[in-house]
């Protein structure tokens, strides 16, 4: 009876062992399996890096657009006035706003050049 049980256990255990797929690093993995595993890992990592790069590029583009929109906005002195200012006061405010805007644009020229550089 015991030899029969041992024979049945051997017949059941062999197909079960054959069902295991040797994938990834392990004692039964072939060189091809190891290469496939590594390629899958590298492809997944490249896809994640590409998605991150696209996300960061979109964030950078949105930041640039926001900064450009802020530069072009109406000066606070003109927008908050209760009524139309006197012509000489309005001209002075416009000139002051122009000077401030030009100073800001000149100060961020290096940042714009850095953001507009070619990708590496």
Secondary structure as the mmCIF struct_conf table of DSSP 4:
data_model
#
loop_
_struct_conf.conf_type_id
_struct_conf.id
_struct_conf.beg_label_comp_id
_struct_conf.beg_label_asym_id
_struct_conf.beg_label_seq_id
_struct_conf.end_label_comp_id
_struct_conf.end_label_asym_id
_struct_conf.end_label_seq_id
HELX_RH_AL_P HELX_RH_AL_P1 UNK A 2 UNK A 19
BEND BEND1 UNK A 20 UNK A 20
BEND BEND2 UNK A 24 UNK A 26
TURN_TY1_P TURN_TY1_P1 UNK A 27 UNK A 28
HELX_RH_AL_P HELX_RH_AL_P2 UNK A 31 UNK A 72
BEND BEND3 UNK A 73 UNK A 73
HELX_LH_PP_P HELX_LH_PP_P1 UNK A 74 UNK A 75
HELX_RH_AL_P HELX_RH_AL_P3 UNK A 76 UNK A 79
BEND BEND4 UNK A 80 UNK A 80
BEND BEND5 UNK A 82 UNK A 83
HELX_LH_PP_P HELX_LH_PP_P2 UNK A 84 UNK A 86
HELX_RH_AL_P HELX_RH_AL_P4 UNK A 87 UNK A 107
TURN_TY1_P TURN_TY1_P2 UNK A 108 UNK A 108
HELX_RH_AL_P HELX_RH_AL_P5 UNK A 109 UNK A 115
TURN_TY1_P TURN_TY1_P3 UNK A 116 UNK A 116
BEND BEND6 UNK A 117 UNK A 117
HELX_LH_PP_P HELX_LH_PP_P3 UNK A 118 UNK A 119
#
